[in-house]
Amino acid sequence: MIAEKAWAKLHGSYMTTNGGQTTNVFTHLAGYPSFYVDHTVDGFDWDMLWKRLMKADDRDYCIMT
């Protein structure tokens, strides 16, 4: 919620942010590499996601939901 508030403040208001994903906030405000995962698609590869999460954790990346 704090990141969303900072994002809205940067853009003048919540109305101007057009929704978006938290990944956008961290990329632009903090320079963190980020990606969005849509796990609702048919045939989603949960093993691939787990491997990416473990790799990110090993590198001490910020992981958020």
Backbone torsions as a table, in degrees:
resi	resn	phi	psi	omega
1	MET	NA	-35.2	179.3
2	ILE	-66.3	-41.0	179.0
3	ALA	-63.9	-40.9	178.7
4	GLU	-63.8	-39.7	179.1
5	LYS	-64.8	-43.2	178.2
6	ALA	-63.3	-40.0	178.9
7	TRP	-62.3	-46.0	179.0
8	ALA	-64.5	-40.1	179.3
9	LYS	-62.4	-41.6	178.9
10	LEU	-61.0	-35.7	-177.6
11	HIS	-97.7	4.5	174.7
12	GLY	98.0	-31.1	178.0
13	SER	-173.2	168.2	175.8
14	TYR	-66.7	-31.8	-178.2
15	MET	-60.9	-31.3	-176.1
16	THR	-87.6	-5.5	-176.1
17	THR	-86.0	-14.8	177.1
18	ASN	56.3	39.7	178.4
19	GLY	72.9	-114.9	177.5
20	GLY	91.4	178.8	-179.1
21	GLN	-111.0	155.4	177.9
22	THR	-61.3	-27.0	178.7
23	THR	-59.2	-36.6	177.9
24	ASN	-61.9	-41.2	-178.0
25	VAL	-61.5	-51.5	-176.6
26	PHE	-68.8	-32.3	176.6
27	THR	-64.9	-45.7	-175.2
28	HIS	-82.3	-37.7	-177.0
29	LEU	-84.1	-36.3	-173.8
30	ALA	-117.0	-10.9	-180.0
31	GLY	77.3	14.2	178.4
32	TYR	-73.7	140.3	170.9
33	PRO	-69.2	142.6	-177.9
34	SER	-151.5	161.3	175.2
35	PHE	-150.7	154.3	179.8
36	TYR	-107.0	136.7	179.5
37	VAL	-116.5	120.6	174.9
38	ASP	-97.9	96.7	-176.1
39	HIS	-85.1	5.0	-178.1
40	THR	-90.0	-5.4	-178.4
41	VAL	-75.4	150.1	178.0
42	ASP	-63.1	139.5	177.3
43	GLY	74.9	21.8	-178.8
44	PHE	-59.2	136.2	-177.8
45	ASP	-90.6	92.3	-178.0
46	TRP	-66.3	-32.8	178.1
47	ASP	-64.2	-39.8	177.7
48	MET	-63.1	-42.8	179.2
49	LEU	-62.3	-45.6	-180.0
50	TRP	-60.0	-42.3	178.2
51	LYS	-62.3	-42.0	179.0
52	ARG	-65.4	-39.7	178.6
53	LEU	-65.7	-42.3	179.0
54	MET	-64.8	-39.7	178.0
55	LYS	-64.7	-42.8	178.2
56	ALA	-64.2	-40.3	178.5
57	ASP	-64.8	-41.3	177.5
58	ASP	-60.0	-31.2	-179.2
59	ARG	-92.0	6.4	179.9
60	ASP	60.6	34.4	175.8
61	TYR	-73.6	156.1	174.0
62	CYS	-77.0	124.6	179.8
63	ILE	-116.8	127.7	-177.8
64	MET	-135.6	160.8	178.6
65	THR	-113.9	NA	NA
